[in-house]
Amino acid sequence: MVRYSVLASGSTGNAILIQTDTTSILVDAGLSGKQIEKAMHEIGVSADCLDGIVITHEHQDHVKGAGILSRRYKIPVFCNQKTWDGMEHIVGEIKTGYQEIFCTGDRMEIGNLALESFAISHDAKDPVGYCVFAGNTKISVATDMGYVNAKMKQRIIDSDALIIEANHDVEMLRIGPYPWHLKQRILSDHGHLSNETAAEILTEVITANTQCVHLAHLSAENNMPVLAHMTVKTILEQEQFKVGQEFDLEITYPDKPTKLRSVRRR
């Protein structure tokens, strides 16, 4: 049995809690330490139980609280070397023995959780997604991506729970207030996934084992929760997926955690 909650997701901060009965980790810590502690408290979990913080990439909305939590609770921080080089000035000093560097693609173990990192496409130094395993139960985190190729799909396919980016509605982005250079960046191969692209990817990676899909990193300016959910649900149902029967489709939030959900391989 694995429990997890998306504590926050969006441009203001990202953090995901994944835990078993004996091990708890954060995937990213992009809010302040106090905000992460508060979000965890809301779902009945204390931050002093954390055994590791694993980082996807060095942008502030993914690493802001990593340093303070590491120092406060003596938690090791895991990332690749280029990500560490990019975030060191944000997170500050990590105590000796609490900085864990891995190579992208490595498999590592934290308690009874096994993690596999995989390369993604984003405007960061060496960004990664993660597949987290507890026995044969699999939770995948795939956000902040400009596109997803066949190799990435192969990594996240057959997840029991999948947290995937649905950042923007293309038309809202095109007519919205962002300057053109920022719109180009978001739409590029190193930017973010649209609702439609996320749905198309899901049609290729959802299997009979998939129990829940969470749409993450929704833009406050270029998306709406109801629109993201409706767009993805419509495309999935057009491809004969039974949303709400075979699996749940849920939204994540920038300012509140999702419920602490349990999942295990069917």
C-alpha positions in Angstrom: 0.0 0.0 0.0 1.3 3.4 -1.0 -0.2 6.8 0.1 0.3 10.0 -1.7 -0.9 13.6 -1.9 -0.1 16.4 -4.3 0.6 19.1 -1.7 0.7 21.9 -4.2 1.1 22.2 -8.0 1.5 25.2 -10.1 3.9 28.1 -10.9 3.8 29.3 -7.2 5.1 26.0 -5.9 5.2 22.2 -6.3 5.5 19.4 -3.8 4.3 15.8 -3.8 4.2 13.5 -0.8 4.6 9.7 -1.3 4.8 7.3 1.6 4.5 3.8 2.8 4.1 2.7 6.4 7.9 3.0 6.9 9.1 5.6 4.4 8.1 9.1 3.3 9.5 11.3 0.6 8.8 14.5 -1.1 9.1 14.9 -4.9 10.1 18.6 -5.1 9.8 21.1 -2.3 8.9 24.3 -4.1 7.0 26.2 -1.4 8.4 27.6 1.8 9.2 25.3 4.6 6.2 26.6 6.6 3.9 26.1 3.7 5.0 22.5 3.2 4.6 21.8 6.9 1.1 23.3 6.8 0.0 21.3 3.8 1.3 18.1 5.3 -0.5 18.9 8.6 -3.7 19.3 6.7 -3.6 15.7 5.5 -2.4 14.5 8.9 1.3 14.0 8.2 4.2 15.5 10.1 7.2 16.8 8.2 9.6 15.1 10.7 8.7 11.8 9.2 10.4 12.6 5.8 13.2 10.3 4.7 14.2 12.2 1.5 13.5 15.0 -0.9 14.0 14.2 -4.5 14.2 17.1 -7.0 13.0 17.2 -10.6 14.8 20.4 -11.7 16.3 23.6 -10.2 13.5 26.1 -10.8 12.5 27.9 -7.6 8.9 26.7 -7.7 10.4 23.1 -7.3 13.2 23.7 -4.8 12.3 26.7 -2.6 11.8 24.8 0.6 14.3 22.0 0.1 17.2 23.5 2.0 15.3 24.7 5.0 13.5 21.3 5.4 16.7 19.4 5.0 18.5 21.5 7.7 15.5 21.5 10.0 14.7 17.8 9.9 18.1 16.4 8.7 16.6 15.1 5.4 18.8 14.1 2.5 18.2 15.9 -0.8 18.5 13.8 -4.0 19.2 15.3 -7.5 21.6 15.0 -10.4 24.7 17.1 -10.5 23.5 19.7 -13.0 20.4 20.3 -11.0 22.4 20.7 -7.8 24.7 23.2 -9.6 21.6 25.2 -10.7 19.8 25.2 -7.3 22.6 25.5 -4.8 22.2 29.3 -4.6 18.5 28.9 -3.9 18.6 26.1 -1.3 21.7 27.2 0.5 24.1 24.9 2.4 23.1 21.3 2.8 24.8 19.6 5.7 27.6 17.1 4.9 26.1 13.7 4.2 22.7 15.0 3.2 23.4 15.8 -0.4 22.8 12.8 -2.6 23.9 13.1 -6.2 22.7 10.6 -8.8 23.0 10.2 -12.6 19.8 10.6 -14.6 18.5 7.2 -15.3 19.8 5.7 -12.1 17.6 3.6 -9.8 17.9 4.4 -6.2 16.3 3.3 -2.9 15.0 5.4 0.0 13.7 3.1 2.7 11.3 0.6 1.0 10.7 2.9 -1.9 12.6 2.5 -5.2 12.9 5.5 -7.6 13.9 5.6 -11.2 14.6 9.0 -12.8 14.1 9.7 -16.5 15.1 12.6 -18.7 12.3 15.1 -19.7 12.3 18.1 -22.0 12.1 21.4 -20.2 14.2 24.6 -20.0 16.3 23.5 -17.1 19.8 22.1 -16.9 19.0 18.3 -16.6 15.3 17.9 -15.7 13.8 14.6 -14.8 10.6 12.8 -14.0 10.3 9.9 -11.5 8.7 6.5 -11.3 8.4 5.6 -7.6 7.9 1.9 -6.7 6.7 0.2 -3.6 6.8 -3.5 -4.5 5.0 -3.7 -7.8 2.9 -0.5 -7.1 4.0 2.4 -9.4 3.5 6.1 -9.0 4.8 8.3 -11.8 5.5 12.0 -11.8 5.8 13.7 -15.2 5.4 17.5 -15.1 7.2 20.5 -16.6 7.6 19.0 -20.1 7.5 20.6 -23.5 6.8 17.3 -25.2 6.8 13.5 -24.4 8.6 11.1 -26.7 8.2 7.3 -27.0 10.9 6.7 -24.4 9.2 8.9 -21.8 5.9 7.2 -22.5 7.5 3.8 -21.9 8.7 5.0 -18.5 5.3 6.2 -17.2 3.1 3.5 -18.9 1.1 1.2 -16.6 1.3 3.4 -13.5 -1.1 2.8 -10.7 -1.2 6.6 -10.2 0.1 9.1 -12.6 0.7 12.8 -11.9 1.0 14.5 -15.3 1.1 18.1 -16.5 -1.9 19.8 -18.1 -0.5 23.3 -18.0 -2.6 25.4 -20.5 -5.4 25.7 -23.0 -3.7 26.6 -26.2 -6.3 29.2 -27.2 -6.4 30.8 -23.8 -2.6 31.1 -24.0 -2.6 32.6 -27.5 -5.1 35.3 -26.8 -4.0 35.9 -23.2 -1.8 38.7 -21.6 1.6 37.0 -21.7 4.2 38.6 -23.9 4.9 36.8 -27.1 8.4 35.5 -26.1 6.8 33.9 -23.0 4.0 32.3 -25.1 6.7 30.9 -27.4 8.6 29.5 -24.5 5.5 27.7 -23.1 4.5 26.3 -26.5 8.0 25.1 -27.3 9.5 21.7 -26.9 11.1 22.9 -23.7 8.0 24.5 -22.2 4.8 22.9 -20.9 2.1 20.5 -22.0 -1.3 21.6 -23.1 -4.5 20.0 -22.0 -4.9 18.4 -25.4 -1.4 17.0 -25.5 -1.7 15.6 -21.9 -4.9 13.8 -23.0 -3.3 12.4 -26.1 -0.4 11.0 -24.0 -2.8 9.5 -21.5 -4.5 7.5 -24.2 -1.2 5.7 -24.7 -0.1 5.1 -21.1 -3.2 4.3 -19.2 -3.7 0.6 -18.6 -6.0 -1.6 -16.7 -3.8 -1.1 -13.6 -4.2 2.7 -13.7 -6.4 3.8 -10.8 -6.0 7.6 -10.7 -4.6 10.3 -13.0 -3.9 13.8 -11.5 -3.7 16.8 -13.8 -0.9 19.0 -12.5 0.8 22.4 -12.9 -2.3 24.1 -14.3 -1.6 27.7 -15.3 -3.6 30.3 -13.3 -3.6 32.6 -16.4 -3.9 30.2 -19.3 -6.1 27.4 -18.0 -9.1 26.6 -15.7 -9.6 23.5 -13.6 -13.0 22.8 -15.1 -11.6 23.3 -18.6 -8.6 21.1 -18.1 -10.7 18.3 -16.6 -13.4 18.5 -19.3 -10.9 18.6 -22.2 -8.9 15.6 -21.0 -12.0 13.7 -20.0 -13.6 14.3 -23.4 -10.6 13.1 -25.4 -10.2 10.0 -23.2 -13.9 9.1 -23.6 -13.6 9.6 -27.3 -11.0 6.8 -27.2 -13.3 4.6 -25.2 -11.8 5.1 -21.8 -14.3 5.0 -19.0 -13.3 7.9 -16.8 -14.8 7.6 -13.3 -15.4 3.9 -13.7 -12.1 2.4 -14.7 -10.0 5.1 -13.1 -10.4 8.5 -11.5 -9.4 11.8 -13.1 -8.6 14.5 -10.6 -7.3 18.1 -10.5 -4.4 19.4 -8.4 -4.3 22.8 -6.8 -1.7 25.5 -6.2 -2.9 26.4 -2.7 -4.2 23.2 -1.1 -3.3 19.5 -1.0 -5.2 16.7 -2.6 -6.6 14.1 -0.2 -4.1 11.5 1.0 -4.9 8.7 -1.3 -4.0 5.0 -1.0 -3.1 2.9 -4.0 -1.8 -0.6 -4.6 -1.4 -2.8 -7.6 -4.7 -4.5 -8.6 
